Amino acid sequence: MIYTVGRRLKYERAFAAGPVLKRGRGPNPDGTTYSGGFAFLTADDAARFLAGKGLSGTHIVMGLEADWARDTEAVAGAPFHRLLRDAPVVKL
C-alpha cells in the first residue's frame, strides 16, 4: 500500500457512497491531460506534506491500493509522485 491525500469532506462523502478511486494520469473532458493524483511512499510522508502546506485540518491521508514502483512516477523537485493509473482508495 502507498498513500495519498485529499479534502476531508469530499472523501468522507465519497466513502459513505461506496468504493472510491483516485484518478491516475489520463485525459480530461477538455482534451488536456490530468497529471494523476498525489502519491506518497509512507503515511508519514503524506502527513508531513499536509502539515507543511497548513492543510492538516482540512485534508486527510488515505491508503492507495497501488505499487510505488509500477504505478507512480516521480516529479522533479516534488515530495510526491503522480499516480499513473486509477487506484482504489482505503480509508485509514
N, C-alpha and C positions, 0 to 999 in steps of 0.2 A: 504494500500500500504506500502511496505517496499522498501529498496533501495539497489543498487549495484554500482559497479564501473567498468570501462573498458577503454581501449585505445580509445581516442577521434577519431582518424582517422578510426580505424576499425569499430566502431559503427556508425559513420556518414555515411560510405559507406553502412553498413548493413541497416540502417533506410531508405536510399534512394532506396534500392532494395525491401523493403516490410517489413512485420511484423518480429520482432526479438525475439528470445527466448534466455534466459540464461540457460545454462545446469545445471541440478541438478546432484546429485550423480548417477553414473552408470558406465557401462563397457566402457573401451577404446578399440579400434580395436586391440591393442596388448595384450589384456587379463587382463591388470591391471584395477584398479578401479579409476575413476575420483572422487575426493572428493566433487565436487559441487562448484558452483560459490560463491563468497563472497556475504554475505547479511548483511545489517545494518538496525537497527530499525528506524533510522532517517536519513534524508538527511545530517544533520549537522554532525552526526557520520561518515558518509561516506566521507564527505569533510575534516573533521579533519584527518581521516586516510590517505587520499591522500596528504594533506599538510605535515603531519608528515613523509611521505616517499619521499617528494620532487617531487611528481607526478602531482601536480595541473595543470601544463602547458600541460601535455601530456595525461592526463586521465580526465574522466568526471564522474559525479554522474548521475544515471538514476533510475527511478522507476521500481519496480517489482510488478506485479500483483500476489502476494503471501501473505500467512499468516505467521507472525513471529513464532507463537507457533506451528502451524501444519506443516509448510513447510521448517523449518530450524532446524539445530542442532548446539548447542554451541560447540566451540573449546576451550579446556582448555588453559587459558592464552592469548587468542587472542581477539582483539577488534571487531571481526566479528563472524558471524555464517556461516555455509555452507548450501547451498541450497540443499534440498533433492529431488526435482522434477523440471523438466523443467518449466520455468515460462516466460510469456510474459514480455518484457522489454518496458518501457514507456519513451520516450524522454521528459525530463523536460524543 
